[in-house]
Amino acid sequence: ITAKQGVTVHVGDSLNAGDLVEVKDNKDPNPVVTVGAYDTSKIGEIQVTVTATDTLGNSSSTAVTVKVVEKEEEQDTEAPVITAKQGVNVNVGDKLSPESLVSVKDNKDPNPVVTVGAYDTSKPGTILVQVTVTDNAGNSSTATVTVKVVEKEEEKDTEAPIITANQGVTVHVGDKLSPGSLVSVKDNKDPNPVVTVGAYDTSKPGAISVQVTATDKAGNSSTETVNVVVLEKEKPEQKPEQKPEQKPEQKPEQKSEQKPEQKPEQKPEQKTAGTTSKEQGNGLLASNSNDVAK
């Protein structure tokens, strides 16, 4: 006895042995084939046992897989209706169950398959989880569920951040204020609480008070008032105007005319006047002597 493959029937159909198996016997050309109990009242796959018995009482059995489908005119093409539940809260580390996230209805399948997508509940916060429902006709729908993950009661954070105002804060007219310049913040569980600076006005000099609020991820908050002094902007130092340095006018260098070296004129050597006078004197004396003699 050999089971046939790919056997498909419609909802409510009866099963015939010839549609389910092939039978051969070495001596009995017509063994008796009986089909076991089955149910084709709903769609899905069923297992049907079929037995063949020959005239000598020898028998064999096999299980046949049968797929039960909707009749064409009754075929299900409508997807299940899936509704996300509101206000879903779980504790850190909890697992999510389909029934805690959605409600499901289908027009024909009373028990559609519901699957929950990947999620992470390892830390507090809000997460989005996708849930899909599929009926036995293969129709499916998906919904996104918002889930709030909270601390377990014994671990719940009820302590507000500690916010400390900085001292001696000064800014200039028109400056913006940053949280880090105004306060320091610490929290017992949240390493990065949100710090917001309230309204302020630095448009003119003077003392102002500014409110700063720190809020941790558990919703606890603290507020501190910070005193800030607004100063005039420093005027840039005015340096005296520097006139360009005036250099004295440079006249073209005049080369002194070099006259040829004049050697002193050499006069012919003159005998000394004393000698001449002496000789002349002797002459005069001689002349005078002659005159007297005469």
Secondary structure, DSSP 8 states (H G I E B T S, - for coil): -EE-SSEEEETT----HHHHEE---SS-SS-EEEE-----SSSEEEEEEEEEE-TTS-EEEEEEEEEEE--GGG------EEEE-SSEEEETT----HHHHEEEE-SS-SS-EEEE-----SSSEEEEEEEEEE-TTS-EEEEEEEEEEE--GGG------EEEE-SSEEEETT----HHHHEEEE-SS-SS-EEEE-----SSSEEEEEEEEEE-TTS-EEEEEEEEEEE-----------------------------------------HHHHHHHHHHHHHHHHHHHHH-
